[in-house]
Amino acid sequence: MARLTGTYAIGLFISAAVIFASAFLAPDLRLIVWAAFDVLWILATIGLGTRPRSYSIGISPTESMVERFDTFTLIVLGEVIVSVVSGMIAASQDLLAIATGVVSLVIGLGFWWIYFDIVGGRRVRQSGRAITAWILAHLPITLAIAAAGPAMVSLAENAVAPAAPGATAWLLAGAVAVVLVAEIVVVLAFVDNQDERLVYRPLLIAMAVAAVVMLGVALVPLPAWALALVLNAILLAIWFVAAGRFMRAGAWPPRGAQAD
């Protein structure tokens, strides 16, 4: 344990030194260094994931660890809601803009329901690969949630336009699709018996289909309010599928719902 802790501490020290040194670089070069740094950390995590002994000694999927990832996701969701509300205040006070912003904001609540009712609060399998997938899958989840915030503000700002800007539609629909796909990976990391697989299989298929549909929705030039309504309807449909499966299996409310 001391050896593993020492190696981890050295890695953190080197990382801190690299980030500090990057402050003196040109902005473009600094971004390249940060990107390379992130890639190296991800590759190192994947490398450890192929060595179960490393995880059995140093990392185990405890309830405390699960709670911290849930809390981090909750913080990101809260920040998105605050930023969207701030953006709506600064935008036009037109009734349609306000209504569009509110409907868009419900997408953020949809992220909340989908995460905590389907994947939140669940203990990952005692497997190096499962733990690696579980940890890394939270990166696209939180990044996509954060990216959806500016898209929601853009919908409110373009509420009176005949169609939402293409970039906004792709950003928001793509963010929802990424969240769904990443949560599929998280589910696969904690499902560990045949009974759970049977419960989750139709739900995972529905989530995968919904992710593809999201991208199709981005291709259609819909008004901002209509785009937000369609995305909300898809998220709500996923939640109903999840609720139906869990109720049928006698597992409602799900454990993750307690994290709300």
C-alpha positions, 0 to 999 in steps of 0.5 A: 500500500505504501508503495502504491501511495508513494507512486500516486503521490509522485504522479500528482507532484509531476502533474502539478509541476507540468500544469504550473510550468504550462502557465508560462507558455503561449496560449495555443501551446498551453492548450496542447500541453493540457490536452496531452496531459489529459490524454496521458492521464486517461491512458494511464487509467486505462493501463491500470484497468488492465491490471486488476491487482493495481485496483485490488490494492489501491482502488475499490468501488466503495459506497463513499467512492460512488457517492463522490462521483454522484455528488460531482455529477450533481454539482455539474447539473447545479452549475448548468441550471444556475448558468442557464438561469443567468443567461435567461436573465441577461437575454430578451425578456420576451415571453416566447424566449422565457418559455423556451428557456424554461422548456430547455431547462427541463432537459437539465432536469431530465439529465438529473432523473436519468442519471440518478434513477438509472445509474446513480448510487450503484456499486460497480463490479470488483473488476479493474476493467469495470472500474476503469469504464465506470470512472472514465464514462463519467468524464463524457457525462459531465462534459456533455451536461456542461456543454448543454448549458450554453446550448440551452441559453442559445435556444432562449436567445433564438426563440423567435427565429424560424429554426434553432441555429444548426450549431446549437441543435447539434450541441444540445442533441449531441450532448444528450446523445453522449450522456445516454451512450456514456450511461450505457457504459456505466450500467454495463460496469455495475450489472453483474448477474443474469437477472440484472441483465434481463432487467436492464437489456430493454432499457439499454436498447432504448437508450441506444436507439434514443441516442441515434434519434437525438442525432436525427433530430439535430438534422431537422430545422425545428424552432427552438421551443420545438427542439427542446420539447422533442428532446424532453419527450425522448428523455421522458420516454427513457425514464418511463421505460426505466420505471416500467422495467424496475417496477416489473422487477420489484426494484422501484424506487431504484437505489440511485433515486436516494441520491436526489 
